[in-house]
Amino acid sequence: MVSSHPLLFDTLYFGGGTPSVLKPENIGRIIKTANGLFNISTDTEITIEVNPGTVTPEKLTEYKNIGINRISIGVQSFNDKILNFLGRIHSTNDAALTIRRARKAGFDNIGIDLIYGIPGQTKKTWLSDLRKVVEFEPEHLSCYMLTYEKGTPLNRERQQGKFKPVAGSLLAEFFETTMEYLTAHGYVQYEISNFAKNASKISRHNFKYWIFSPYLGFGPSAHSFIEPRRYWNCRSVKKYIENIKEGRLPIEKKEILSKKQRMMEMVYLGLRKTDGIDIDAINKNLGINFHQMFAEKIKQLEEDGYILRIQSGTHCALSRKGMLFLDSIAPMLMIENWG
């Protein structure tokens, strides 16, 4: 079957959740079907997320054999006490074993996720995690700050006062320590939370979100975006399957992004990248003159050390200091009176 889909896709991503609970042959069928239905590049980056302790050496080898060429391992921490606090089912030993097994299975593009800002965590224990992860020489590292999502058990415990969240000043120390340590050990920061060994190991799939590229999502709760439209599927697995069986798209809601919403997302996502906002792209997309509209604000932020102008002024990026205040700076570079 030859696809007539107008978009060329060069990434296929299995995640979030725990896609590794699926049998490799089923994932292989999905890859084969996707290749038949869509215009997919021959050098596609195919990633699967796995949790330590949930994959065997045999399963990892099968993943490699069916065409998966990148693996993202949700380690979160190399400290058993912290893993227990997070409610993770794996241990530090499980994490180390999974990384070694992935390498032995032939994966030469391994990404590892870590979390900082966890109650009880200190700068010393976080540095210990960074030292440990660097020993495994992963090609990619994502270091996320702990967030408390509404409706989660962890957030309820926080609201009940069962633990005290980490202070903002210490979070800033964690963030700065992460940038300094990983940079010193050969990693390139290309987004606030993401580091790669080199440009070829940047998460091609995730990077698309930050540059406002179109994407299609399949499965319950999955989101899709083809500018200016965004839509998402129903959360219920049962309802999702019923829709498919009855020949209906399992879409729960749709929205058309207004000019203001597009501006907000392009600015916020652009500032997350270390090369910053692509000013020419914003001007072309929104029909504005970014420099003219925000000249005074950019000048002030630049003088205060929060903003850098790079690539001969074609990009506007946050400095390391500015990255600490992304949520405050981004709204300053938006227009409030658009519809």
Secondary structure, DSSP 8 states (H G I E B T S, - for coil): -----SSEEEEEEE-SS-GGGS-HHHHHHHHHHHHHHSEEEEEEEEEEEE-TTS--HHHHHHHHHTT--EEEEEEE-S-HHHHHHHT-S--HHHHHHHHHHHHHTT-S-EEEEEEE--TT--HHHHHHHHHHHHHT--SEEEEEE----TTSHHHHHHHTTSS----HHHHHHHHHHHHHHHHHTT-EEEETTEEESSGGGS-HHHHHHHTT--B---STT-EEEETTEEEEE-S-HHHHHHHHHTT---EEEEEE--HHHHHHHHHHHHHHBTT-EEHHHHHHHHT--HHHHHHHHHHHHHHTTSEEEETTTTEEEE-HHHHTTHHHHGGGGS-TT--
